[in-house]
Amino acid sequence: MSETTGAAYRIEKDSMGERQIPVEAYYGIQTLRAMENFPISGIKPLPTYVDACVLIKKATAIANGELGCISQELSHAIVQATDEVLQGKLRDQFVVDVYQAGAGTSHHMNINEVLANRALELLGEEKGNYKRVSPNDHVNYGQSTNDVIPTAIRIGGLLALEHSLYPALSDAVTALDNKADEFQDIVKSGRTHMQDAVPVRLGESFRAWAQILSDHINRIERASEDLMVLGLGGSAAGTGLNTHPQYRHRVAQILSELIDKPLRTAPHLMAAMQSMAPFVSVSGSLRNLAQDCVKISHDLRLMDSGPKTGLKEIQLPPVQPGSSIMPGKYNPVMAEMTSMVCFQVMGYDSAIALAAQAGQLELNVMMPLIAYNLIHSIEILGNTLSALTKRGIEGIEANRDRCLAYAEGSLALVTALNPHIGYLNAAAVAKESLITGKSLRQIVLEQELMNPDELATVLNLEQMSALPPFDAG
């Protein structure tokens, strides 16, 4: 240990030479080189991605210890170090920018070095004494960036879906269904082409949104099934070089137990390591969800527009002042935020698609971008839906009088007259109503096109807006 400008450091050595490492740092020389090489965004690895990598290191240490590839003493020390990180310790030691060396070698070595140095401490050794516990020879035994990182993207994606997106989607569906029940008796004007259309139930508008989100849960679940097929054990190029024959199956079994998912070894490790198709598929399902969330958020903004000069069929809860100059104004900020996040997710999806097709031969070196964009997309969508539900949907109130007035004043009610007076007569009635301001009922009765009782039955808003019973056949 030496002193330079008042800072303690240790000397570490790699194949390129020696460097000074801050003595308190758990990362090592390869991480330091990456920090110097990639001062790009200041964005550090996502915690979920770190968890995924550390879970892999825990599983591999257990498997290699069981199979005699590393000693039980080293296996236990590495596992204890992984457990500490998973409990929240040493999180400030994962420092490599998300835009980094291709395939993720820099981040991977950051993980290996931190775990090796903590394992050394647990064994009573000083950090940097890699003869006892090596980031490459022990923590990384039988592994390569080329099979660890695509596995980490899979595990990270599954963790993010389970902990963030699925609960948020489920809560949003429940909130929308609750509002559907609350608003089921409210009739409003439908609108197509942004013009008046036949009446609908306000409750059914919310129930339709709930169904849309439920369908997306199913789509994402189907897409994520491919994330459970692992190329771990393929080592550098998919051949399994330097791995125990039983390693790939045992490590998949251990990882399955750690995250409670039915993971399995890919039938062809080389294929699983080269193709980014599972990530493109999941990202595409997220983009699909984002597109419908934009539509829902825009609908909420339109229905809440006003308060005097817009539709104002519903009232979104005001959560903050809406203007720095106009007193008393509030804006539908939760819906606006939702659209912005969804646009970002769509952009991430495009970047993932470009990165996925950019692989060559045995490796895709764009995996760090895919890892960040995919996991971040899942988590910001989950956070967004959670916030929209709690601070938006759950507090929506209906403007019953405004909804009814629009429904009764819509010229589209004339559609119900088609079977009784014919399309052309109905069109003439609508035109006269628009010109004269007379109601549809008044014109039909004046022209004796229908009798009062029949007209009252046909123009019954409750019946017109009721959905037909579901028929699965």
TATAJO-V603364 format. One record per helix or strand of 3 or more residues. SS is the DSSP state (A for helix, B for strand). FROM is the first residue (numbers start at 1). TO is the last residue. If there is no record, write none. Layout:
ss=SS from=FROM to=TO
ss=SS from=FROM to=TO
This chain:
ss=B from=2 to=4
ss=B from=7 to=14
ss=B from=17 to=22
ss=A from=29 to=37
ss=A from=47 to=66
ss=A from=72 to=86
ss=A from=91 to=93
ss=A from=102 to=122
ss=A from=135 to=139
ss=A from=145 to=182
ss=B from=187 to=192
ss=B from=195 to=201
ss=A from=202 to=228
ss=A from=247 to=259
ss=A from=269 to=274
ss=A from=277 to=303
ss=A from=333 to=356
ss=A from=367 to=391
ss=A from=393 to=395
ss=A from=400 to=409
ss=A from=411 to=421
ss=A from=423 to=436
ss=A from=440 to=446
ss=A from=452 to=458
ss=A from=461 to=464
